[in-house]
Amino acid sequence: MTEIVATTPGLYPLPDWAKDDLSDLKGHQKGDLISGDEGGEIAAAYDEARAEVIERQQDAGLDRVVEGQLRWDDMLAHPLTVHDSVETGGIVRYYDNNNFCRDPVVEGDLSADGGDVAAELDAAAELVEEGLQAVLPGPYTLADLATDEHYGDDAAFLDAVADFLGSEVDAFPDVETLLLLEPSLVENAPGDGVDERASEAIDAVASAADAEVVVQTYWGALEEKVHAHLLDADIDAVGYDFVSDHEQTLYNINEYGTKDDISLSVVDGQNTLVETPAEIRERIEWVTEETTNDFDTVYASANTELFYLPVNKFEAKLDALADAADLEEVHA
């Protein structure tokens, strides 16, 4: 019997009180971006906000609980922007939406650098007894969002980013799932040769994890060759964006197959309209009925990070995802 696991891709909006408090402490709003070096009061505010969003996920009944990534002012670029070998450049548009990050300019070796994300997960692990899910940008996306002024070769740079992320994963506490967010596989699809190297880089990060590894793609469907190469990586599931492009996504799965587990993006992470649990469950069942696979596990998730949403809508979507996983089959 297929298990439905309710989860999210993380990167949550700050609680409203935290936006005000941190704005006063840092002298700017979240999104105006910081260096990652927080003082005692700022660190305490993030600790309190982390505890709040973890408790909210647990209250909703999500099967996987994320740390929340509330400190990630630079969004998916965050793990690099806090690295000692990276100079944070000017503010650049985050893909084609109205969110921005600082350009991480790599000026030296991307050696292991203290485990910034691991420290966040250590704090989360104290609050989550089971079902902790780690979130990282995938290596292709993180390399795509950065500027290389050190390695001088795209392939070498991608390998270095993968090694860096692998060192982060090595420092993680025990987690049940590792979610690698790879929107650049869609937004800036790798060409011939690069698609294979991207898969190998993902494989390298996944191999460092003692957890189920899901690679979530979004903002559209994967190109066919990119999808085929991604399946070569030793990962447990691919995440497919059924919000942005369900037809091509379904074609890819039926034409090229997929893993025994699958992650389905069936909730819109950028739209304030809240899906009902029945609507979410119907979307899950539609995919499983329209494919030939008999999946062991279906991860039900939003298609994008959730920082785009007002807090009340974000919380409502958590509830809907959790409730959808608990519903009896709506087409029974």
N, C-alpha and C positions, 0 to 999 in steps of 0.2 A: 504494500500500500504506500502511495506517495505521501511523504511528509511535507507539509507546508510550513515554512519558517518565516515568520514576520520579522523584517529587519529594515534598516535604512542605510543610506550611504554617508550619514553623518554630516559634519560641517553645519551645525545648528545655528539659528539666530540666537544672539544673546538675550537672556531675560531682560525685560524692560528696565527693571531696577539696575541691572548690571550695566546697561548702556549708559545710564545717567551717571552712576558712580564712577565707572571707568573713564567716561568723558571728562569728568572733573579731575580725576587723578592723573590722566595722561594729557589733558589739555586738548583733546580732539575726539571726534567720534570714531567708532569702530569702522574700519574701511579707509581711514586716513593713514593707517599703517604705522607700525612700530618696529623696533629692532629685535624684539624678543627678549630683551633684558629688563625684567620687571622688578620693581622694588617690592618691599614687604606688603604694603597695602594693596598694590595691584595684584600680587600673587594671591593674597588672601581673597580678594574679590573673585578671581578666576576659580579658586578652590571652591568657594561657595556656589558659584554658578555651575561648576561641573557637578557638584553633588545634587543640585536642583534638577539638572536635565537628566541625570542618571535615574534619580527617583521618579521623574515623570515618565521615563520609558518603562520602568518597572511597574509603575501604577497602570500604565496602558496595557501591559502584558506582552510586550515585544519578546520574541524568542532570542534575539541577539541585541545586546546593549552596547552602544558605542560611547566613547569618552566625550564626544560632542565637538571636539576641535574648536572650541570657542576662542582660543588664542590665535587661530590661524588667520590673522588679518590679511595676509597675502594669499589666502585661499590655497589652492593646490601647490603653489610655489613655496609655501611655508617651510618645508623641511630644508630647502636650500637657503632661504633668506636668513636663517639663523645660524648658518654654517660659518666657521671662522675663515674659510677660504673664499667666501662669497661676499662681494660688494653689492649692496642693493642699489640699483640704478633708479631711473625715473619711473614714474607711474605709467603703466601701460594698460590697455584694455584687456580684460579677461575674456578671450575669444570675442564673440560678436554681441555680447550683452552689455549692460550698463554697470557692471562691476569691474573693479580695477585691482591690480596688484603692482608691487614694485618689481622691476626687472631684476632677477637674480643673475649677476654677472660673475661667473666662475673665474677666479684669478689664480687659483692654486689647486693642489691635489685635494680631491674629495675623500680624504681619509675619514675613518670613524671619528665622530665629533661629539661624543658625550651623550648621545642618545636622548635628544630633546623629545621626540615622540614617545620613546620608551618611558621616560619619566612621567609623562602624562598618563600612560597606561598603567604604570605602577600605582599612581594615585587612584585611578579608576578601579583597579583590581581590589583595592581595599573596600570598595562599596558594592562590588558585583560578585556574588558567590558563584554563579555559573552563567554561561552564555556571553562572555565578553568578546566583543568583535573589534579588532584593530582596523584602522583606516589609513591608507597611504595613497599618495599619487603613484600611478604606475610609472616605470622607468621611461617609457617612450614619451608620455605626457610631461613628466618633469623635465626631461631633456628639451622637449619642444618649447616649454615655457621659459627656459633659461637662455642666457647668452654665454657662449664659451670663448674665453680669452686665454685659455691655458693649454688645453689638449690639442687644439688645432686640427682635429680630424673628427668628423661626425661619428664614425663608428667607435673610435676610442672614447669619445665623450659619452656616448650612450652606454658603453661598457662601464665607464667610471661611475655614472649615475646609478646603474644597476648594482654595482659593488657597494656603493654608499648606502643605498636602500637596504641591501642585504645585511649590512653591518647594523643598521637600525633594527631590523627584524631579529637579528641575533640577540639583541639586548632586551627584547620584549619579555614581559612576564607571560605566564600561560594564557593563551587566548584560544577561543574555540574556532574563530574564523578570522581570516585576513582578507580584507576587501581592498583590491587595487583599482583605483579609479583611473580609467584610460579614455577620456573623451577625445584626446588628440588622435586616436586611431580612426575616429570618424571625422573630426574637424580639420585635421591636417594629415590625411591618410598617407602612410608610408608607401613609397613606390617600390619598383622591383628591386629586390636585394635588401632594401631597408625593411620591408615587411617581415622577412625572415629574421633579420637581426633584432627587430622589435620583439618578436616571439621569443627569441633566445634570451633577451634581456629580462623579459617577464619570467621566463623559466628560471633564470638565475636568482631572482628575488624570491620566487615561490619556493625554491629548493632550500632557502634559509629558514622557512617557516615550519614549525611543528603544529600545523593547524590546517583546516580546510581553507583553500585559497580560491577566491572568486574574483574574476577580472570583470569589472563593470564598464561597459561602453555606453555612450549616450550622445544625445543630440542628433540622432539619425541612425541609419543602418550601416554596418560595415561593408566595405567593398569586398567582393567575393574572394579575391586572393588574400586579402588581409585576414578575413575570417578563417580561411583554410589554414593559413600559417598559425594563427592564434590557437587553433585546436591542437597544433603540434606541441604547445607548451604543456608542461606537466602541472596542470592546474585542475581543480575539481569542478569548476563551473565557469561558464561565461554569462555575463549579465547583458541582456538584450533590452533595448529601449522600444517597448511597444507603445509608448505614448507618442513618440515623434514619427516613427515609420514602421507600422506593423506589417505592411505587405512585403517589403523587401526583406525585413527581418525574418518573417516566417519562411520566405523562399530560401534564405541562407540556411536555416536550420534543416529544412526538408531536403535541400539539394546536397548539402555537404555534411549533414549530421551535426552533433554537438556532444558534450560530455554527458555522463550518466545523471549528473545534477545540473540544474539550470537556475539562473536568477532572472526573474521577470520584473521589469520596470513597468508597473501597471498603475502607478500613482504619479500625477504631474507635480514635480517638485518646484515648479515656477508659477503655477496657477493657483489663485486663492480659492477657486471652487473646490470644495471638499467632496471627494468621492465617498459613496456609501459603502459599507462592508459588502453588501450584495453586489454592487457594481464591480468592486475589486475582485470578488470571488468569481463572478461571471467572466471577467477578463482572463483570470488564471485558467479557468476551465476551458475557455475558448482556445487558448494556446495549446493546452494538453490534448484537446480533442482534434486540433488541426495538424498536429505533428504525429509522426509515427513512433516517437520515443516513448518509453515507459520509464519516466524519471523516478529516481529514488527520493530525491529532495528537490523541492521547488522553493527558492527564496523569493518572497514577495516583497517588493521594495518600491521606493520612489525612483524616478529616472535620473534625477540630478540631486546635488547637494541641496539642503533645505534652508540655507541662510537667506534665500530670496524671499521667504515667506514672513508675514507678521507672526508673532509668537502664538496668538490664538489659533490661527489657521494651521501652523506647524503642529501644534499639540493635537488638533482635531484629526490631522492626517495620521499621527501616531496611533490614535485610538482606532481609526478606521482600519488601518493595516492589521493591527492586532486582532480586532474583532473579525475581520475577514478570514484570517487563518483558522479561527475557531468555529466558523459556520459549518453546518452540514452542507453537502453539495447542493447548490441551488438548482441544478438541472436533474436532480435525482428523480 
